[in-house]
Amino acid sequence: MALGALLWDVDGTLAETERDGHRRAFNRAFAELGVPLHWDGLRYGELLAISGGRERIAAALAELQGAPPEAALVADLQARKQRHYAALVGAGELQLRPGVAELIAAVHAAGLPQAIVTTSGRLAVAALAEHLLGPLAPCFSVWVCGDDVARKKPDPEAYQRALVQLGLPPGAALALEDSGNGLAAADQAGVACLLTLSHYGSAEPPERFSRARAVVTQLGSGASVLWGPACQGGQITLSYLQDLLEAPQL
């Protein structure tokens, strides 16, 4: 089946937002309210097993307090965190990962629809779209964010919703993800997936990636294929993605 759409994860895939953006924003929110939590890089990597920022806050507060936290406190911290994240993005603290802009532009030029499929909240995605994607933001005809689903990745709901909005069967789309949770969500929705490993994704055990069509270090010049079909010229191209969709699963 020909490639009909490209479905993009956000955090870790478009940019290294988890370590350099969300983590720092959470810590600023905690400090602002005097909550005795501070997540270093290692601890935050462990917390990524919990999908969704609100859910991470609730789990950490429950562990700290020995009881479920008040919903109002969780909501306040999440709102503050979103504002701090938007400020970090707006200040130029984050950048698109190598090759992302070029691939988005090439897919758009070919007339193929693209969608954002993420567990991040819409406000965080909007900040990233405004400041990092800029003129490329209109290339995405569909956004499915954490606010739009009842169950976040690794549940397939977000991908299923995106396919419905695009009017495509699962076999006509390819997902770009950076971690095992995202891969599991795409796979359960019947969507083939290319993994472009992020800082935290690269620390996961390789067996979590067995359902990917290919695993690469990045999308841009100098990309290495860790396993899967070789790419020509050391860069992930639209032609490579089309070939992946037709390739057997690893």
N, C-alpha and C positions, 0 to 999 in steps of 0.2 A: 504493500500500500504506500502511495506517495505521502510525503510529509505534508500535513495540512495545517499544523500550528506548532509553535514552540512555547512551552510553558515554563516560566522562570520562577524558581524560588528566589527569595530576597536575601535573608540574613546568611552571610557566608558565601553566597553564590554571586550576587551582584557586587557586594562589597564585604569587607571584613568587619561587619557591623557588630557582631557579638562581643568579641574581645575589646575592640577599640571604641565602640559606641554604646551599646545597651548596658554592658557591665559598668562602665563609668557613670552612666546616667542613673542606674540603680543606686550606686554608692552615693551619689550626690543627693538623691531623694532620701536615703536613709539618714545621712548627715543632717539634712535640712529639718527633719522631724525628730532628730535625736534618737533614732532607732539604733540600738547597738549591733548593727550588722555592717560588715564590709567584706565584699567578695573579691578575693585576689583572682588572678587568672586561672589557677588550678581549681579552686573551689567553684568558680563559675562554669568551668568546663564540666564538672560533675553535675551541676544543676541543669545543664542543657538536656539531661535525660528527661526532665519535666518540660513538656511543651507549653509555651505561653508564659509571658512575663507575669501576669496576674497570678497564675498558678504557682510560679516559682516563689513569688513573694509570700503567698499563703503558706506554702510548704515550709519556707525558712522561718516564718513567724511562729508556726505551730511547733517547730522543733525548738525554737528559742523559748517560747512561753510554756510549752508543755500542754497546750490546749489550742483548739482552733481559734484563729484570730478574728477580730471583729471585721465584718465585711466593709464597714466604713473606712477603717484604717487601711485595708488592702486597696480599696478604691482610691483613697487619697494618695498613697504611695505610688500607685500605678500612674495616676494623672500627673504627679510631679515628675516621675521618671520620664514620661512622654515629653514633657516640656523641656527637660534637660537634654533628652536625646535630640529633639529638634534643634536646640541651641548648638549642640556639638556638630550636627550636620551642617547647620547654617554657617558655622564658623570655619568650615572647610577642614574639619578634623578627620573626615573620612573621604575616601576616593573609591571609584569603581575599580574592580579587580582588572588585571591585564586582559585585553581582548574582548571585554564585555561590550563596550561601546561599538567596536567594529562589527561584532557579530549581530547585535541588535539592528544596526544600520543595514547590514547586508540582507538579513532576513526581511526587513521592512521593504527594502528595494526590490526584493523578489516577489513582493505582494502577499506574503504569508502573514496571517494574524499571529499575534503574540499576546500572552496573558501572564499576569503576576498571580502566583499561587503561593500564599505564605501564611504562617501562623501569627505574624506580626499584626498589630493593630493598624487600622487605616490611617490614623494620624501619623504614625511613624513612617508608613510607606509614602504618605503624601509629602513629608519633609524630605525624604530621600529622593523622590521623584523630582521635586522642585529644584533641589540644590545639586544633585549628582547627575540625574538623567537629563534635566534641562530640556533641550529641544527634542530629545529622544523619547520623552515621556508619552507623547501621543502615539508612539508605535505600539503601545499596549492597549488593546481594545477592551480587555477584560481584566478586572482586579477581583480576586477572591482573597479576602484578608481574614485574620483571626476573628474579627467581629461578626463575620458572615456565617460562621459554622458553629454547630453545637459541639463538635468533636474535632480537636486539632490533630495535626500529624503526630504520630504515624497513622492515624485514621485516614482513610482515603476520601473523606467527605469533600475536602477542599478541591481535590482534583476532579471528583465527580461533578461538582457544581460548575467548575470551569468548562468541562466538556459539554455540559448542557447549554451553557451560555454561548459557546462557540458553535454549537450544533454539529459536533464531530463525534465519531465513534472513538473509543480509546486507542485503537490501533493506528489512527491517523495523526497522533500527537507524540511529541517527544518532550520529556521533562529534563530540566537542568537543575540538579541538586548538589549539595555539598556534604551531606551526612547520611548516616544510616536511617535515621527517622524519616527524612524526606524521601529517600529511596523506597522505604517500606510503604509510605503513603501512595507514591506513584505506582508502585508495583501492584498493590492491592486494587487500585483503580484500573489496572490493565494497561497502564501507560509505560512505554519504554523509557529508560532513564540513562542519561550520561551524568556521571559524578565528576565534578571539578572540585577537588578536595580543598576545604578551607583549613585554617589554623587548627580548629578543634576537630574537624572531620578527619584530618590526617592522623589524629591520635587514636582514632577508633580501630578496633581489631578488623583486619582485612576481610574476615569471613562475613562481616556485616554487609559487604558490598557484592556478594556473590550473584545477586539478581540484576546488577547493572549491565548495560550493553558495553560500557567502557568506563575506565577510571583514569582521569588525567590530573596533572598538577595544576593546570590553569588553562584558560582559553586562548591567551595571547601568544605572541612570538616567544619561542623557547619552551612551549608546552611539551611535556613528556607524557606519553601514554604508559601508565603503570601496568595496565593490562587491557586487552581489547584490540581492535584493528588499529594498525599504524596510521598516523595522519601524515599527509604530505606537507613538507615545508615547516613543520614544527608549530603549526597554528591550527586551531579548530575552526573549520569553515562550514558554510551551509552545505556544501557538497559532502563533507564528512558526516554531518548530522543525517543527511538523507541516506547515506550508506549504512549508518548505524541502525536506522529504522528497519532496514531490510536484513540486517545481520542477525544470526541466531544469538540467543541469550547465552551469556557465559556460564 
